[in-house]
Amino acid sequence: MSNILLPTIYAVSSPDSYKLHLACWNGFDQPLDVFVRNRTEWDEWNSWRNDRDDFSREFIFALISFYPEADRWLFGGAYQILSRSARRHATSYEIKLLDESKPFIGRLKLVLKRPGRIKAFNFENHYQHLVVSEIMPHPYTGEAFCGYDSIDIGFSILESIVAIQRADWKAALENTKGVYLITDTSNGKKYVGSAYGVTGIWSRWSCYIDTGHGYNDELTKIIAKHGLAYARQHFRFALLEQRTMKTDDNIIIERETYWKNVLRTREPHGYNLN
């Protein structure tokens, strides 16, 4: 079967009037997570201007790194630049989202091997060669709930799930007690925690998203020093055990102690203090 190329479904009459924006990890955020949790914040990724004036043409064709899959990009919209300051060190463009791009935003997925480290390219060099990977029935709203036994997600993905109150994740976790694991990928240290009483996993993990540390002593020290960006870059969440809300709290506490011992998560090997 031959590939479906972008021009067959999305016509651009003057590609040479566009800049192709390849939005990737900026050291703090994945643009895919930003797109899911806050569309206004995503628009700002396209309106931000640096000294190089990367978007030096009238239009922007924005693609978002779909980082769960290699060489895949999610369409984030086409914009017209209405004004640009001539001043040096200007920080933004005035942009307008093009109406014709709206039906494809968050639904159209394309194949492209990133051609370089910069974020802006001449669109005409790529437009004719962009392969359509998928057109989703609905705009992308984050990773679907994967099942209790398969949870292993980064902080930034969990942040997006909580921000939009994704229904499948919330329904699965809000009435669930259990024991969870947080791994710091920068050094391999781990923290074992639990949710019991009237607090389910959803509520407990939402606290981590709000604070970055969930009020755990050692994690609090890290976030106080490095900020929330550290959690977004390095913290991963996994569910070790899931129990119903009817489970006696003492059982959850005992299982938490078991996992602390098995995984050796107490200081100096991990972040647990007791």
C-alpha positions in Angstrom: 0.0 0.0 0.0 1.4 3.4 -1.0 1.9 6.2 1.6 -0.7 8.9 2.0 1.1 12.2 1.7 0.1 15.4 3.5 -0.8 17.4 0.4 -3.6 15.0 -0.5 -5.6 15.8 2.7 -4.3 19.3 3.7 -3.7 21.7 0.9 -1.3 24.5 1.3 -1.1 26.8 -1.7 2.1 28.6 -0.8 4.3 26.4 1.3 7.2 28.9 0.9 5.2 31.4 3.0 5.3 29.0 6.0 7.9 28.0 8.6 7.7 24.5 9.8 7.8 24.5 13.6 9.1 21.2 15.1 8.3 21.5 18.8 10.4 19.3 21.0 11.5 18.9 24.6 12.9 22.3 25.8 14.6 21.1 28.9 11.6 21.7 31.1 8.5 20.4 29.2 7.4 18.0 26.5 5.2 20.1 24.1 2.9 17.1 23.8 2.2 17.3 27.5 1.7 21.0 27.3 -0.7 20.6 24.4 -2.8 18.2 26.4 -2.9 20.1 29.7 -3.3 23.7 28.4 -3.9 24.8 24.8 -3.2 28.5 25.7 0.2 27.5 26.9 0.7 25.5 23.7 -0.2 28.6 21.6 2.5 30.5 23.5 5.1 28.0 22.1 4.3 29.4 18.7 4.1 33.0 19.6 7.4 33.1 21.5 10.1 34.9 19.6 13.9 34.9 20.2 16.6 37.1 18.7 16.9 34.8 15.6 13.3 35.5 14.6 12.8 31.8 13.9 9.3 32.2 12.4 10.4 34.8 9.9 7.5 34.1 7.4 3.8 35.0 7.4 2.6 31.5 8.5 3.6 28.7 10.9 2.8 25.0 10.4 3.3 23.6 13.9 4.1 19.9 14.7 4.5 18.5 18.2 6.9 15.7 19.0 4.8 12.6 19.7 7.5 11.3 21.9 5.8 8.0 22.9 6.5 6.9 19.3 9.7 7.5 17.2 9.6 9.9 14.3 5.9 10.7 14.8 4.5 14.3 15.0 1.1 15.5 16.1 -0.3 18.5 14.2 -0.7 21.4 16.6 -2.2 24.0 14.2 -1.3 26.5 11.5 -1.0 30.1 12.5 -0.7 33.4 10.8 1.7 36.0 12.2 -0.2 39.2 12.4 2.6 41.4 13.7 6.2 41.1 14.8 8.2 43.7 16.6 11.3 45.1 14.9 12.9 45.6 18.3 15.8 43.4 19.3 15.0 41.0 22.2 11.3 41.1 21.4 9.7 38.1 23.2 6.5 37.3 21.1 4.6 37.5 17.9 0.9 38.2 17.6 -0.6 35.1 16.0 -3.9 33.9 14.8 -5.0 30.2 14.4 -6.1 29.5 10.9 -9.7 28.2 10.7 -8.8 25.6 8.1 -6.4 23.9 10.4 -8.8 23.4 13.3 -10.4 20.1 12.3 -6.9 18.4 12.1 -5.5 19.8 15.4 -4.6 17.0 17.8 -5.9 14.4 15.3 -3.4 14.3 12.4 -0.2 12.4 13.0 2.7 12.6 10.6 5.9 10.7 10.0 9.1 12.8 9.9 12.7 12.1 10.9 13.8 15.3 12.5 16.2 17.0 10.0 18.2 19.0 12.6 18.4 20.4 16.1 16.8 23.7 15.3 13.1 24.2 15.7 12.2 26.1 12.5 12.6 24.9 8.9 11.4 26.1 5.5 8.1 24.3 5.0 8.4 23.8 1.2 11.4 21.5 1.8 9.2 19.1 3.7 5.6 19.6 2.8 5.5 17.3 -0.2 7.2 14.5 1.7 5.3 14.4 4.9 3.6 11.0 5.3 0.2 10.7 7.1 0.6 8.1 9.9 -2.9 8.4 11.4 -6.0 10.6 11.6 -7.5 10.0 15.0 -11.2 10.1 15.5 -10.9 12.7 18.3 -8.1 15.1 19.4 -5.4 13.5 21.4 -6.0 13.9 25.2 -3.1 11.9 26.6 -2.3 8.3 27.2 -5.2 6.0 27.8 -5.4 4.1 31.1 -3.1 1.1 30.7 -4.3 -1.1 33.5 -3.1 -1.2 37.1 -0.4 -3.7 36.4 1.2 -1.6 33.6 1.5 1.8 35.1 5.0 3.3 34.6 4.6 6.9 33.6 6.7 10.1 33.9 5.6 13.0 36.0 4.8 15.2 33.0 2.4 12.6 31.6 0.7 12.2 35.0 0.6 16.0 35.2 -1.3 16.2 31.9 -3.7 13.4 33.0 -4.5 15.2 36.3 -4.8 18.6 34.6 -7.5 17.5 32.2 -9.1 15.1 34.8 -8.8 12.3 32.3 -11.9 10.2 33.0 -10.5 6.7 32.5 -7.5 7.3 34.8 -9.6 9.1 37.4 -12.2 6.4 37.5 -9.6 3.7 37.9 -7.6 5.4 40.6 -9.8 7.6 42.7 -11.5 4.7 44.6 -8.3 2.7 44.9 -6.0 2.2 47.8 -2.5 0.9 47.2 1.3 1.1 47.3 3.2 3.1 44.7 6.8 3.7 43.6 8.5 6.9 42.6 11.8 6.5 40.8 14.3 9.4 40.3 15.9 8.5 37.0 18.8 10.9 37.5 20.3 8.7 40.2 18.2 5.6 40.5 16.9 6.4 44.0 13.4 5.3 44.8 10.6 6.2 47.1 7.8 3.9 48.2 4.5 5.5 49.3 0.9 4.4 49.9 -2.6 5.7 49.8 -5.1 4.6 52.4 -7.8 5.9 54.7 -10.3 8.0 52.6 -7.5 9.0 50.2 -7.3 7.1 47.0 -4.3 6.8 44.6 -5.7 9.6 42.4 -5.9 12.1 45.2 -2.4 11.1 46.5 -0.8 11.5 43.1 -2.6 14.7 42.4 -0.8 16.1 45.5 2.5 15.2 43.9 1.5 17.1 40.7 0.5 20.2 42.7 3.7 20.2 44.8 6.3 18.1 43.0 7.0 16.3 46.3 3.8 15.3 48.0 5.2 16.7 51.3 7.7 13.8 51.6 10.8 15.1 53.4 13.6 14.1 51.0 11.6 14.9 47.8 10.7 18.3 49.3 14.4 19.1 49.6 15.0 18.2 46.0 12.1 20.3 44.7 13.0 23.2 46.9 16.4 23.2 45.4 15.7 22.5 41.7 12.0 23.4 41.2 9.1 21.5 39.6 11.1 21.1 36.4 13.2 18.5 38.2 10.2 16.3 38.8 9.0 16.7 35.3 12.3 15.5 34.0 13.3 12.8 36.4 10.3 11.4 38.4 8.4 8.2 37.2 5.4 6.7 38.9 4.5 3.0 39.1 1.7 1.2 41.0 3.1 -1.7 43.0 -0.2 -2.9 44.5 -3.8 -2.0 44.0 -6.6 -2.7 46.6 -10.2 -1.7 47.0 -11.2 1.0 49.4 -12.7 -1.6 51.7 -9.2 -3.0 52.4 -8.1 -2.5 56.0 -5.5 0.4 56.3 -3.2 -1.8 58.3 -2.8 -4.2 55.4 -1.8 -1.3 53.1 0.7 -0.1 55.7 2.2 -3.6 56.0 2.5 -3.9 52.3 4.2 -0.6 52.1 6.8 -1.7 54.7 7.3 -4.9 52.7 8.1 -3.0 49.5 10.4 -0.6 51.3 12.4 -3.6 52.5 12.4 -5.5 49.2 13.4 -2.5 47.1 15.8 -1.1 49.7 14.3 2.4 49.5 15.4 3.7 52.9 18.3 6.2 53.1 21.0 6.1 52.0 19.9 3.9 49.2 16.5 5.6 48.6 14.3 8.5 49.7 12.3 6.8 52.5 13.3 7.9 56.0 11.4 5.2 57.9 
